[in-house]
Amino acid sequence: MKRRTKIVATIGPASGSPEMIGQLIDNGVNVFRLNFSHGSQDGHRKQAQIIRDVLAEKETYAAILGDLQGPKIRIGDLDNEPLPLVNGAKITLTVDGEKPQSENVVFVQYPTLPESVAAGDTLLLDDGLIRLVVDAVNGKDVLCSVQIGGLLKSRKGLNRLGGGLSAAAITEKDMKDIELAAELKLDYLAVSFPSCADDLNPVKERLAELGVKIKIIAKVERAEAVACDKVLDALICASDGVMVARGDLGVEIGDAQLIGVQKKIIQHARNHNRPVITATQMMESMITNPVPTRAEVFDVANAVLDGSDAVMLSAETATGQYPAQVVAAMATTCIGAEQHPDIQKSSYRFDRQIDCIDEAIALSTIYVTHHLKGLAAVICLTESGNTALMASRLNSELPIYGISRHRQVCNQMALFGGVVPTHFDINDETAECVFDDAMQLVASKEGLKPGQKVAIMCGSLTGRSNGTDTLRILEYR
């Protein structure tokens, strides 16, 4: 059975060699993530070239996603680390860079911290592993008591339970990394810590100035972004895709709340025709173990059942001991989850009216896939990838072939659930020849038998994006 759910793998020291990149592709990676929070620009240049060289050698398509560090609020460098914090101890968080640090005083790289918190607030360090309660605010100092202790290391993140700590959406480092993404012609760029739709504007404006077509993924990881549906929907609609970034989001809203919020984000993203990635600690134990826990298998499977287009690996592939094995384990888990009957059925918007012709064609295709005997595949002839994205919103066992003459569009379609990116130049073809050649191309991949049918979604074949207005059914002879 072909896997519909895509796999995003973060590249790092454990997975950056050409040999390992090849293994990751063979085991099922569809999107390679370059984490700009780590490594140098030259390192990312080298890594992007290695990925593209291996993909060309294997004659396949995968997207490269750059992930901006964003304005993560962190403590500074500690003089002696790790700093042990015990329950009940007193600690001062200061924004005064001149104040001497000690085992009781820690500098925080967030000048407005004293104005952003009040007595009784809960502050979370190191993704919530260490918990402080604010006792008082005194000038540039925030006086706290340790509620849950631990070993604190330099530059660990700081959050406030319930949200409310947010720096400028795009940092100076992010701007340099946006220029790097443009130079490398990446397929996607993930924006970290947006609180609202407007936080994406500086990235869009800079990419437009640089003249590149890179799709933006909004990482949903702020409590403010999920505080109300209006804000969430606006953020989703302002993006080209969404990532459920469960690490910082879970810290800000609490893990118990995260369960329902994950499902809501995925459903809202699908309602707005945006691909969605579910991320963070999906198979965390495989950083050091050769097999996942059953709980991790269930977590990945539930993300698939929720409707994720893709599931993501972070440290598991970047620094873990078993990068190839964890991708194989995740691929097997996705296939297992996709056996569930609900995954193979669709009631996509059958209860509402729609405004767009291309969406109407997608709805028609859904009906055909579930009711026409002998249908073996769906073909989407697409300029921008939008037709394939629309088709991928339906649940079906049938493969969806996204056929485009643009290689970057083929790369970008690698993120869409159920879509097989396929390059085919239709410039010198008549309409009838395009349909026949597209079917022959799919027949060679699917092993079609005479009498089987394919559904073709397309526009006028004039090179215009967002013009899908035709559904054709062709029989293979």
C-alpha positions as CSV (number, residue, x, y, z in Angstrom):
1,M,0.0,0.0,0.0
2,K,1.3,3.5,-0.9
3,R,1.7,5.9,2.0
4,R,-0.3,9.1,1.8
5,T,1.1,10.9,4.8
6,K,4.3,12.7,4.1
7,I,7.4,12.7,6.4
8,V,9.5,15.8,7.2
9,A,13.0,15.1,8.5
10,T,15.3,17.6,10.1
11,I,18.9,17.4,8.8
12,G,21.8,17.7,11.2
13,P,25.2,16.1,12.0
14,A,23.7,12.6,12.1
15,S,22.0,12.8,8.7
16,G,23.9,15.3,6.5
17,S,26.0,13.0,4.4
18,P,25.1,12.0,0.9
19,E,24.8,8.4,1.9
20,M,22.4,9.1,4.7
21,I,20.4,11.5,2.6
22,G,20.0,8.7,0.1
23,Q,18.8,6.3,2.9
24,L,16.3,8.8,4.2
25,I,14.8,9.2,0.7
26,D,14.7,5.5,0.2
27,N,13.0,5.1,3.6
28,G,10.3,7.7,2.9
29,V,11.4,11.3,3.5
30,N,9.4,13.8,1.5
31,V,10.6,17.1,3.0
32,F,14.0,18.0,4.3
33,R,14.1,20.6,7.1
34,L,17.1,23.0,7.5
35,N,16.9,24.4,11.1
36,F,18.3,27.9,11.0
37,S,18.5,27.9,14.8
38,H,21.6,25.7,14.4
39,G,24.6,25.6,12.1
40,S,26.1,28.2,9.8
41,Q,24.9,29.7,6.6
42,D,27.7,28.0,4.7
43,G,26.7,24.7,6.3
44,H,23.2,25.1,5.1
45,R,24.4,26.0,1.6
46,K,26.4,22.8,1.5
47,Q,23.5,20.7,2.9
48,A,21.0,22.1,0.4
49,Q,23.4,21.2,-2.5
50,I,23.9,17.7,-1.1
51,I,20.1,17.1,-0.9
52,R,19.5,18.4,-4.4
53,D,22.4,16.3,-5.8
54,V,21.0,13.1,-4.3
55,L,17.5,13.9,-5.4
56,A,18.7,14.4,-9.0
57,E,20.6,11.2,-8.8
58,K,17.5,9.3,-7.7
59,E,15.3,11.2,-10.1
60,T,12.7,12.0,-7.5
61,Y,11.2,15.1,-5.8
62,A,11.3,16.4,-2.3
63,A,10.9,19.8,-0.8
64,I,13.5,21.7,1.2
65,L,12.1,23.7,4.1
66,G,14.1,26.4,5.9
67,D,13.0,27.0,9.5
68,L,13.6,30.5,10.9
69,Q,14.8,30.7,14.5
70,G,12.4,33.5,15.3
71,P,12.2,35.6,18.5
72,K,12.5,32.8,21.0
73,I,13.0,34.4,24.4
74,R,16.0,32.9,26.2
75,I,18.1,33.3,29.2
76,G,21.7,34.3,28.7
77,D,24.9,32.4,29.1
78,L,25.5,31.1,32.6
79,D,29.0,31.5,34.2
80,N,28.8,28.0,35.6
81,E,26.5,25.4,34.1
82,P,24.4,23.4,34.6
83,L,22.9,25.6,37.4
84,P,21.0,23.4,39.9
85,L,17.6,24.8,40.9
86,V,15.9,23.0,43.8
87,N,12.2,23.3,44.8
88,G,11.5,26.2,47.0
89,A,14.7,28.1,46.2
90,K,14.7,31.8,45.4
91,I,16.0,33.0,42.0
92,T,16.1,36.4,40.3
93,L,15.6,36.9,36.6
94,T,17.1,40.2,35.6
95,V,17.2,42.2,32.4
96,D,20.0,44.3,33.8
97,G,23.1,43.3,31.8
98,E,25.4,45.0,34.3
99,K,24.1,43.1,37.3
100,P,26.6,40.4,38.4
101,Q,25.3,36.9,37.8
102,S,25.4,34.2,40.5
103,E,23.6,31.0,41.4
104,N,20.6,33.1,42.4
105,V,20.7,35.7,39.6
106,V,20.1,34.8,35.9
107,F,20.1,37.3,33.0
108,V,17.2,37.1,30.5
109,Q,17.5,38.4,26.9
110,Y,14.1,40.1,27.0
111,P,14.2,43.8,28.1
112,T,10.4,44.1,28.7
113,L,10.1,41.0,31.0
114,P,9.5,43.1,34.2
115,E,6.6,44.9,32.4
116,S,5.2,41.6,31.0
117,V,4.7,39.6,34.2
118,A,3.1,40.0,37.6
119,A,3.2,38.3,41.0
120,G,1.5,34.9,40.7
121,D,2.5,34.3,37.1
122,T,4.1,31.0,36.2
123,L,7.3,31.1,34.1
124,L,8.6,28.0,32.3
125,L,12.2,27.3,31.5
126,D,13.7,24.7,29.1
127,D,10.4,23.7,27.4
128,G,8.6,23.6,30.8
129,L,11.0,21.2,32.5
130,I,11.7,23.9,35.1
131,R,8.8,26.0,36.6
132,L,9.1,29.3,38.5
133,V,6.4,31.3,40.2
134,V,6.8,35.1,40.2
135,D,6.8,36.5,43.7
136,A,7.4,40.2,42.9
137,V,8.7,42.6,40.3
138,N,11.4,45.1,41.4
139,G,12.7,47.4,38.7
140,K,14.6,45.4,36.2
141,D,14.4,42.2,38.4
142,V,11.7,39.5,38.5
143,L,11.9,37.7,41.9
144,C,10.8,34.1,41.7
145,S,10.4,30.9,43.7
146,V,11.3,27.5,42.1
147,Q,8.2,25.4,41.9
148,I,9.7,22.5,39.9
149,G,13.5,22.4,39.9
150,G,16.1,20.9,37.6
151,L,19.5,21.6,36.0
152,L,19.4,24.8,34.0
153,K,21.7,25.3,31.1
154,S,22.7,28.4,29.1
155,R,20.3,29.9,26.5
156,K,17.3,27.8,27.4
157,G,13.9,29.2,26.4
158,L,11.6,31.1,28.6
159,N,7.8,31.1,28.4
160,R,4.9,32.3,30.5
161,L,2.1,29.9,31.2
162,G,-0.9,31.2,29.2
163,G,1.3,33.1,26.8
164,G,1.9,36.9,26.8
165,L,5.7,37.0,26.2
166,S,6.4,37.9,22.6
167,A,9.3,39.8,21.0
168,A,9.4,41.4,17.5
169,A,8.1,38.8,15.0
170,I,11.2,38.9,12.8
171,T,14.8,39.3,14.1
172,E,17.9,40.6,12.4
173,K,19.2,37.0,12.2
174,D,15.9,36.0,10.6
175,M,16.3,38.6,7.9
176,K,19.7,37.3,7.0
177,D,18.3,33.7,6.9
178,I,15.4,34.9,4.6
179,E,18.1,36.2,2.2
180,L,19.8,32.8,2.4
181,A,16.5,31.0,1.7
182,A,16.1,33.2,-1.4
183,E,19.7,32.5,-2.5
184,L,19.1,28.7,-2.1
185,K,15.7,28.9,-3.8
186,L,14.1,26.9,-1.0
187,D,10.6,25.5,-1.4
188,Y,9.2,26.5,2.0
189,L,10.1,28.8,4.8
190,A,8.7,28.3,8.3
191,V,8.1,31.4,10.4
192,S,8.5,30.8,14.1
193,F,6.4,32.3,16.9
194,P,3.8,34.3,14.9
195,S,1.1,35.6,17.2
196,C,-1.2,36.8,14.3
197,A,-1.4,37.0,10.6
198,D,0.4,40.4,10.5
199,D,3.5,38.8,11.9
200,L,4.0,37.0,8.5
201,N,4.0,40.3,6.5
202,P,7.7,41.2,7.0
203,V,8.7,37.8,5.6
204,K,6.3,38.1,2.6
205,E,7.6,41.6,1.9
206,R,11.2,40.6,2.0
207,L,10.7,37.5,-0.2
208,A,8.8,39.7,-2.7
209,E,11.7,42.2,-2.7
210,L,14.1,39.4,-3.4
211,G,11.9,38.1,-6.3
212,V,11.5,34.5,-5.2
213,K,8.5,32.2,-4.9
214,I,8.9,30.5,-1.5
215,K,5.8,29.3,0.3
216,I,5.4,30.3,3.9
217,I,4.6,27.8,6.7
218,A,3.2,29.4,9.8
219,K,4.3,27.6,13.0
220,V,1.5,27.7,15.5
221,E,3.3,27.8,18.8
222,R,2.0,30.9,20.7
223,A,-1.0,30.8,23.0
224,E,-2.2,34.1,21.4
225,A,-2.4,32.3,18.0
226,V,-5.0,29.8,19.3
227,A,-6.8,32.1,21.8
228,C,-9.7,32.5,19.5
229,D,-10.8,31.0,16.1
230,K,-10.8,34.3,14.3
231,V,-7.1,34.9,15.0
232,L,-6.2,31.3,14.2
233,D,-8.1,31.3,10.9
234,A,-6.5,34.6,9.9
235,L,-3.1,33.2,10.5
236,I,-3.8,30.1,8.6
237,C,-5.2,32.0,5.6
238,A,-2.2,34.3,5.6
239,S,0.1,31.3,5.1
240,D,0.7,28.7,2.5
241,G,0.7,25.9,5.1
242,V,0.7,25.4,8.9
243,M,2.9,23.5,11.4
244,V,1.5,22.4,14.7
245,A,4.6,23.2,16.7
246,R,3.7,21.3,19.9
247,G,6.9,22.1,21.9
248,D,6.4,25.8,22.7
249,L,2.7,25.6,22.2
250,G,2.4,22.9,24.8
251,V,4.5,24.9,27.2
252,E,2.3,28.0,26.8
253,I,-1.1,26.4,27.0
254,G,-0.4,23.2,28.9
255,D,-0.1,19.6,27.4
256,A,-3.6,18.7,28.5
257,Q,-5.1,21.6,26.4
258,L,-2.8,20.8,23.5
259,I,-4.6,17.5,22.7
260,G,-7.8,19.3,21.5
261,V,-5.9,22.3,20.1
262,Q,-3.9,20.0,17.8
263,K,-7.1,18.6,16.3
264,K,-8.6,22.0,16.0
265,I,-5.6,23.5,14.1
266,I,-5.5,20.5,11.7
267,Q,-9.2,20.8,11.0
268,H,-9.1,24.5,10.5
269,A,-6.1,24.2,8.2
270,R,-7.9,21.6,6.1
271,N,-11.0,23.7,5.9
272,H,-8.9,26.6,4.5
273,N,-7.1,24.3,2.0
274,R,-3.7,24.6,3.7
275,P,-1.4,21.6,4.1
276,V,-0.6,20.9,7.8
277,I,2.5,19.4,9.5
278,T,2.3,18.0,13.0
279,A,5.7,18.2,14.8
280,T,7.7,17.8,18.0
281,Q,8.7,14.7,20.0
282,M,6.9,12.3,17.7
283,M,9.4,9.5,18.1
284,E,11.7,11.1,20.6
285,S,12.9,7.9,22.2
286,M,14.5,6.8,18.9
287,I,17.2,9.5,19.5
288,T,18.9,6.7,21.5
289,N,16.7,3.6,20.9
290,P,16.4,1.6,17.7
291,V,12.6,1.2,18.0
292,P,9.8,3.6,19.1
293,T,7.6,3.2,22.1
294,R,4.0,2.1,21.5
295,A,2.9,5.5,22.8
296,E,4.9,7.2,20.1
297,V,3.4,4.9,17.5
298,F,0.0,5.9,18.7
299,D,0.9,9.6,18.7
300,V,2.0,9.5,15.1
301,A,-1.1,7.4,14.1
302,N,-3.4,9.9,15.8
303,A,-1.8,12.8,13.9
304,V,-2.5,10.9,10.7
305,L,-6.1,10.2,11.8
306,D,-6.5,13.9,12.7
307,G,-5.8,14.7,9.0
308,S,-2.1,15.8,9.0
309,D,-0.6,16.1,5.6
310,A,2.8,15.4,7.2
311,V,4.5,14.3,10.4
312,M,7.9,15.7,11.4
313,L,11.1,14.4,12.9
314,S,13.4,16.8,14.7
315,A,16.3,15.6,16.9
316,E,15.4,12.0,15.9
317,T,17.1,12.6,12.5
318,A,19.2,15.6,13.2
319,T,21.3,14.2,16.0
320,G,19.9,10.8,16.8
321,Q,21.6,7.5,16.6
322,Y,19.1,5.9,14.2
323,P,18.0,8.5,11.5
324,A,17.2,5.9,8.8
325,Q,15.5,3.5,11.1
326,V,13.2,6.2,12.6
327,V,12.1,7.3,9.2
328,A,11.3,3.7,8.3
329,A,9.4,3.3,11.6
330,M,7.4,6.5,11.0
331,A,6.5,5.4,7.4
332,T,5.3,2.0,8.7
333,T,3.2,3.7,11.4
334,C,1.6,6.1,8.8
335,I,0.6,3.2,6.5
336,G,-0.9,1.4,9.5
337,A,-3.0,4.4,10.5
338,E,-4.1,4.9,6.9
339,Q,-5.8,1.4,7.0
340,H,-8.5,2.9,9.2
341,P,-11.8,3.2,7.3
342,D,-12.3,6.8,8.2
343,I,-9.1,7.7,6.3
344,Q,-10.4,6.2,3.1
345,K,-13.7,8.1,3.1
346,S,-14.5,11.7,2.7
347,S,-17.5,14.0,3.4
348,Y,-15.4,17.0,2.4
349,R,-17.8,20.1,2.4
350,F,-20.7,18.1,1.1
351,D,-22.8,20.1,3.6
352,R,-22.0,23.6,2.3
353,Q,-21.9,25.7,-0.8
354,I,-18.6,27.0,-2.2
355,D,-17.5,29.9,-4.3
356,C,-14.6,28.6,-6.4
357,I,-14.8,26.6,-9.6
358,D,-11.6,24.7,-8.8
359,E,-13.0,23.6,-5.5
360,A,-16.2,22.5,-7.2
361,I,-14.1,20.3,-9.6
362,A,-12.3,18.9,-6.5
363,L,-15.7,18.0,-4.9
364,S,-16.8,16.3,-8.2
365,T,-13.6,14.3,-8.2
366,I,-14.2,13.2,-4.6
367,Y,-17.6,11.8,-5.7
368,V,-16.1,10.0,-8.7
369,T,-13.3,8.4,-6.6
370,H,-15.9,6.8,-4.3
371,H,-18.5,5.8,-6.8
372,L,-17.0,5.1,-10.2
373,K,-15.9,1.5,-10.6
374,G,-12.5,0.8,-12.2
375,L,-11.0,4.2,-11.3
376,A,-7.3,3.7,-10.5
377,A,-5.8,7.2,-10.1
378,V,-6.4,10.9,-10.1
379,I,-4.3,13.1,-12.3
380,C,-3.9,16.9,-11.6
381,L,-2.4,19.0,-14.4
382,T,-1.2,22.0,-12.5
383,E,0.8,25.2,-12.9
384,S,1.0,26.2,-9.2
385,G,0.3,23.0,-7.4
386,N,-3.1,24.3,-6.3
387,T,-5.1,21.7,-8.2
388,A,-3.2,18.9,-6.6
389,L,-3.6,20.6,-3.2
390,M,-7.4,20.7,-3.7
391,A,-7.5,17.0,-4.7
392,S,-5.4,16.1,-1.6
393,R,-8.1,17.4,0.7
394,L,-10.2,14.3,-0.2
395,N,-9.7,11.0,1.6
396,S,-9.3,8.1,-0.8
397,E,-7.1,5.1,-1.4
398,L,-6.3,6.3,-4.9
399,P,-3.0,7.9,-5.7
400,I,-3.0,11.6,-6.8
401,Y,-0.5,12.4,-9.5
402,G,0.4,16.1,-9.4
403,I,1.9,16.8,-12.9
404,S,3.6,20.1,-13.5
405,R,6.2,21.5,-15.9
406,H,7.7,23.5,-13.0
407,R,10.3,21.6,-11.0
408,Q,9.8,23.8,-7.9
409,V,6.1,23.1,-8.0
410,C,6.9,19.4,-8.0
411,N,9.1,19.9,-5.0
412,Q,6.4,21.8,-3.2
413,M,3.7,19.2,-3.9
414,A,5.9,16.7,-2.1
415,L,4.3,18.1,1.1
416,F,0.7,17.5,0.1
417,G,-0.9,14.3,1.5
418,G,-1.4,11.6,-1.0
419,V,0.2,13.5,-3.9
420,V,2.9,12.0,-6.1
421,P,4.9,14.9,-7.7
422,T,5.6,14.2,-11.4
423,H,7.4,16.5,-13.8
424,F,6.1,16.7,-17.4
425,D,6.6,19.6,-19.8
426,I,3.4,20.2,-21.8
427,N,4.6,23.3,-23.7
428,D,4.6,21.7,-27.1
429,E,1.6,19.4,-26.7
430,T,-2.0,19.7,-27.9
431,A,-4.7,19.2,-25.3
432,E,-5.6,15.7,-26.5
433,C,-2.0,14.7,-26.5
434,V,-1.5,16.1,-23.0
435,F,-4.3,14.0,-21.7
436,D,-3.1,10.8,-23.4
437,D,0.5,11.3,-22.5
438,A,-0.3,12.1,-18.9
439,M,-2.4,8.9,-18.7
440,Q,0.5,6.9,-20.3
441,L,2.9,8.4,-17.8
442,V,0.7,7.3,-14.8
443,A,0.1,3.9,-16.4
444,S,3.8,3.2,-16.5
445,K,4.0,4.0,-12.7
446,E,0.8,2.3,-11.6
447,G,0.8,-0.7,-14.0
448,L,-2.7,0.2,-15.3
449,K,-4.7,-2.6,-17.0
450,P,-6.9,-2.1,-20.0
451,G,-10.4,-1.0,-18.9
452,Q,-9.1,0.9,-15.8
453,K,-9.9,4.6,-15.7
454,V,-8.2,7.8,-14.5
455,A,-9.8,11.1,-13.5
456,I,-8.0,14.1,-14.8
457,M,-8.4,17.6,-13.2
458,C,-7.1,20.5,-15.3
459,G,-7.6,24.0,-16.5
460,S,-7.4,25.4,-20.0
461,L,-3.7,24.3,-20.4
462,T,-2.7,27.9,-21.2
463,G,-0.2,28.3,-18.3
464,R,-2.6,30.2,-16.1
465,S,-2.6,29.3,-12.4
466,N,-5.8,28.8,-10.4
467,G,-7.8,28.0,-13.5
468,T,-9.0,24.4,-12.9
469,D,-12.4,24.1,-14.6
470,T,-12.4,20.6,-16.1
471,L,-12.8,17.0,-14.9
472,R,-12.3,14.3,-17.5
473,I,-12.5,10.5,-17.1
474,L,-10.3,8.5,-19.5
475,E,-10.2,4.8,-20.0
476,Y,-6.8,3.1,-20.4
477,R,-6.6,0.9,-23.5
